Amino acid sequence: MGFEAISSIMEHVRPHEVFTLGPFSITSTVVNTWIMMVILIAGLFVTTRTISFLPRGVQHILEMVMEFLYGLLEEAMGKEGRRYLPLVATLFIFILFLNLSWIIPGMKPPTMDISTTLAFGVTTIILVQFIGIKKRGLIGYIKHFFQPAPFLFPLNVIEELVKPVSLSLRLFGNMFGEEMVIAILFIMLPFLLPTPIMLLGVLMGFIQAFVFTLLTITYITNFIHGH
Amino acid sequence: MEAIFHALNFDITTFVFQVINLLVVMGLLYFILFKPLGKVLAEREAKIEGNLKDAETAKVKAESMLKEYQQQLQNARQEAQAILERANKMGEETRNEIVTKAQNEANRILEQARGEIEGEKSKALAAIRSEAANIALLAATKVLERSLTPEVQERLAREAVSEVERLQ
């Protein structure tokens, strides 16, 4: 199957240009992300104004998410893992929000765009490399690529390079596939069936955000505790 | 490679914007959410740990107090038992003493009564003897005034006295 075939399918979901910012063309993906960012940040800003020692209302949910991620980090890295919460929790919350943005009518999840998932994957892996350098020192970080045996250096480098691709394609593929299934089912059987599939979409949104987060934790752990 | 990216709708501008967006969200969430909520969670954790420690200390103290009280209770029981035994012993001794005293007193009273009775009896016997002798003497005197010699009179009187004594 040639790229033309893929291209013709992807043509239907190509993000359209909304406006230009100087030389840059701002696509619907970026605009949708901004909308979701505003909702997320504004919602959290309002919610966290009333944070108290004794939790009330939405604070329970936020604490539950934090405790859950603390649990994952501590399980992998012990108490030290807590310091990586901002990276891990941002990925989880932000990707979850973007994954579930299709709930808003007319909005296409930005995670359906490979540009978004690749941006997240690359940023995450670069940050993980920084964590590795900070943790092991530059020499230790470079040495890490020659372990457990020096001849594995090329494989280790490829492994690091493949990580962002793997992260992005997994998230993109799942979100794209799920959206396609819903779209096709909606055309074939507009009543009843899309609803349970949409519920499945909610679950998928959670699972994909969780998988992305869990893999990030695993990558950080690799640098902290070695292979 | 470029063909793949193009086929998958990859757009470098969107990529860069999304990287910036992610970093912005990370920064904002750090100040809006993670920092304040992390602080509250840490405070709560510290408080719970403190409370658990306090509870542990209180438990140890309570156990030691319980042990102390149990020891005191045991001592008090032993002391009470000792007092009871002492009191029983004293009671027994007092009882024995009183009984002995009473027996002695009773014996003494009995002896005294017996002595008095013996005295009275002797007195009565003497009186009877004397009276009988007088009566016999009188009777004999009356009889013998007419027929007997003084020697026979005395012999008869003696016989009469000895008869009275035998009768007694």
HADDOCK unambig.tbl for C-alpha pairs under 7 A between the chains (distance, minus, plus):
assign (segid A and resid 3 and name CA) (segid B and resid 4 and name CA) 6.79 0.50 0.50
assign (segid A and resid 3 and name CA) (segid B and resid 7 and name CA) 6.11 0.50 0.50
assign (segid A and resid 6 and name CA) (segid B and resid 7 and name CA) 6.11 0.50 0.50
assign (segid A and resid 7 and name CA) (segid B and resid 7 and name CA) 4.40 0.50 0.50
assign (segid A and resid 7 and name CA) (segid B and resid 8 and name CA) 6.80 0.50 0.50
assign (segid A and resid 10 and name CA) (segid B and resid 7 and name CA) 6.83 0.50 0.50
assign (segid A and resid 10 and name CA) (segid B and resid 8 and name CA) 6.37 0.50 0.50
assign (segid A and resid 10 and name CA) (segid B and resid 9 and name CA) 6.81 0.50 0.50
assign (segid A and resid 14 and name CA) (segid B and resid 9 and name CA) 6.05 0.50 0.50
assign (segid A and resid 24 and name CA) (segid B and resid 13 and name CA) 6.54 0.50 0.50
assign (segid A and resid 27 and name CA) (segid B and resid 14 and name CA) 6.81 0.50 0.50
assign (segid A and resid 30 and name CA) (segid B and resid 14 and name CA) 6.28 0.50 0.50
assign (segid A and resid 30 and name CA) (segid B and resid 17 and name CA) 6.88 0.50 0.50
assign (segid A and resid 30 and name CA) (segid B and resid 18 and name CA) 6.79 0.50 0.50
assign (segid A and resid 44 and name CA) (segid B and resid 33 and name CA) 6.98 0.50 0.50
assign (segid A and resid 45 and name CA) (segid B and resid 32 and name CA) 6.06 0.50 0.50
assign (segid A and resid 48 and name CA) (segid B and resid 32 and name CA) 6.86 0.50 0.50
assign (segid A and resid 48 and name CA) (segid B and resid 33 and name CA) 6.57 0.50 0.50
assign (segid A and resid 53 and name CA) (segid B and resid 40 and name CA) 5.88 0.50 0.50
assign (segid A and resid 53 and name CA) (segid B and resid 44 and name CA) 6.94 0.50 0.50
assign (segid A and resid 86 and name CA) (segid B and resid 26 and name CA) 6.72 0.50 0.50
assign (segid A and resid 86 and name CA) (segid B and resid 30 and name CA) 6.09 0.50 0.50
assign (segid A and resid 86 and name CA) (segid B and resid 34 and name CA) 6.58 0.50 0.50
assign (segid A and resid 87 and name CA) (segid B and resid 26 and name CA) 6.75 0.50 0.50
assign (segid A and resid 90 and name CA) (segid B and resid 26 and name CA) 5.56 0.50 0.50
assign (segid A and resid 90 and name CA) (segid B and resid 29 and name CA) 7.00 0.50 0.50
assign (segid A and resid 114 and name CA) (segid B and resid 8 and name CA) 6.73 0.50 0.50
assign (segid A and resid 114 and name CA) (segid B and resid 9 and name CA) 6.99 0.50 0.50
assign (segid A and resid 114 and name CA) (segid B and resid 10 and name CA) 5.90 0.50 0.50
assign (segid A and resid 115 and name CA) (segid B and resid 10 and name CA) 5.11 0.50 0.50
assign (segid A and resid 115 and name CA) (segid B and resid 11 and name CA) 5.89 0.50 0.50
assign (segid A and resid 115 and name CA) (segid B and resid 14 and name CA) 6.02 0.50 0.50
assign (segid A and resid 115 and name CA) (segid B and resid 15 and name CA) 4.73 0.50 0.50
assign (segid A and resid 116 and name CA) (segid B and resid 15 and name CA) 5.91 0.50 0.50
assign (segid A and resid 116 and name CA) (segid B and resid 18 and name CA) 5.72 0.50 0.50
assign (segid A and resid 119 and name CA) (segid B and resid 15 and name CA) 5.22 0.50 0.50
assign (segid A and resid 119 and name CA) (segid B and resid 18 and name CA) 5.91 0.50 0.50
assign (segid A and resid 119 and name CA) (segid B and resid 19 and name CA) 5.17 0.50 0.50
assign (segid A and resid 120 and name CA) (segid B and resid 19 and name CA) 6.48 0.50 0.50
assign (segid A and resid 123 and name CA) (segid B and resid 19 and name CA) 6.48 0.50 0.50
